[in-house]
């Protein structure tokens, strides 16, 4: 097995300045997988310095878009050639089933290839003339790489979330310091090895692992950093905003969600149940966009919840590497304890547990939680209002369209939402009235690299993926030219 106790800074593998490491725990059995390098502030500063020098010397930003695209495609090829190995690391780190991790790796490959294709013709589109209604002037708009980026990523889709930031940032010509979650750092470190193998210029991508509480502030506050890109919790996102404000850095934030799914009574119940389960039990419910609030119209509520319970109780729980497993453990003890505390509160408050609500039986070790369904959840209860980030879904009844939309929008968060109905006119009408950045009609959780990803309200700032993802890492410059040698006559007479 590869070692993971070094940092990737300026194209070299270096031991943390203090020599410190973090024990990396397998959530399926609580055993130590390996030791992860625990960076100090000094290490983070060295990474920022390397990224700054690499950007300023033009070794990366000075390349053409097509030249940068070749590196992105080379990275994608290496990931493809090592797909199962990387997927297995994700299972060990995160706990998700191996088949899900394989899909994640395919998404990583697609992301690097997508931005390689997008930036291929960048040089021909980097500048565009705009019409100026003033004689003697011309004006063009130019897109340029933004600079040095600190990227801080979460533990639920480790390499996928890294790709969402690394691929467009590098495509744009930026340099980066990548800080993965301390509990799921192995694939980010492998990405460093891949970048070294394909010959990415030194300092273009630097990877510092360790505790965010220690090195996060310097990554967000350092004057040599031009932008902070973060995916994670709302409280940390707010702290990043405060830190970045000191130097007015650009920021993009993809934060939490408590996404509603509205199901009308004209649907096929089997289809609706399938989408509910996909919307909440994928990746153990550790999905920012998980449709964890389900609003079901009165006419089918009882029948649908009964079928949902039947199917939830069939889900195969276990180690993600075991064949047929559909639900692995949550990522670590901290997350396990947080989910279990929420479940206990729901039960003690008398919220109706239709199935689950406790530790999965049959496991002496590991952070396994039963798929849990709460019914008729009060609209003001934390089970309904708060992001749980576990395999827990809450259901409520509704009578008509207006009530459903009002209940769905009654949240501080607005990442995603869904509506399922055979009446496509009604579904589209509801979609346009939902206050969220991502709306799904007759489905839940499909993701397309070409489409923007991000939320309303406290679910974040900005959009990732598609052309929006590339724009995140570009500055816009106006160049206006006056085409006459004659003075204007304002001052010279």
Secondary structure, DSSP 8 states (H G I E B T S, - for coil): ---B-EEEETTEEEE-TT--EEEEE-TTT--EEEEEE---HHHHHHHHHHHHHHHHTTTTTTS-HHHHHHHHHHHHHHHHHTHHHHHHHHHHHH---HHHHHHHHHHHHHHHHHHHHHHHTHHHHSEEEE--SSTTEEEEEEEEE--EEEEE--STTHHHHHHHHHHHHHHHT-EEEEE--TTS-HHHHHHHHHHHHTT--TTSEEE--S-HHHHHHHHHH-TT--EEEEES-HHHHHHHHHHHHTTT-EEEEE-----EEEE-TTS-HHHHHHHHHHHHHGGGG--TT---EEEEEHHHHHHHHHHHHHHHTT--BS-TTSTT--B---SSHHHHHHHHHHHHHHHHTT-EEEE--SB-TT-SSS--B--EEEES--TTSHHHHS---SSEEEEEEESSHHHHHHHHH-SSEESEEEEE-S-HHHHHHHHHHS-SSEEEES-S----TTS-B--EETTEES-BSHHHHHHTTEEEEEEEEE--SS--SSS--
